[in-house]
Amino acid sequence: MSTFLGWMPDAATQAALANLQQDIRAALPADAPRHDWRTPAQWHMTLRYLGESIHDSQRKRIDAAMQAFASQATAVEASLVGAQYWPHARVLVAKIDASDAFKALLKQVETSMQGCGFAKERTQTAHVTLAYLPRDAQPPALPEVAFPATSLRIDRIHLLRTVPGAYMSLASWPLAGASTDA
């Protein structure tokens, strides 16, 4: 189990991800390595990894920090712009074009978590995982698929924990000015 701060795609973004994933699946050559395709319940964007587990005292600090953070931070935009393989990780990801505002939000989240006692974490490369490849597989050439850029609105941050086949939201914080119906 891992615990992290993340963003969960809304229904429109899930539909765009499903279309992208399906178009890639259909275009892969017959000899492509097996892909372990992620499902909509598994789609998320990690904003800050926190560890395999967190203690109650850490969770209270995270909640307090995120409440303060969310009351000051505003929703930001990014764009889903296609897919790519990360050969070093044997993973197929949906690429995210991170706006300057989104990059600033990531830095602010990092600062908030360092204030909660977490060690500095590496900078996240914004992405949504579409599939994993076997450990010994070489990613195939990515098929050419037409994919229109899709606007993303990062307006809520979740405290997520891995559960079999999905992620469980332990808490969430709408960013200032964001809708509170999610």
Salt bridges, closest charged atoms under 4 A:
ASP36 OD2 - ARG38 NH2 2.70
GLU77 OE2 - ARG153 NH1 3.39
GLU110 OE1 - ARG48 NE 2.54
ASP155 OD2 - ARG153 NE 3.85
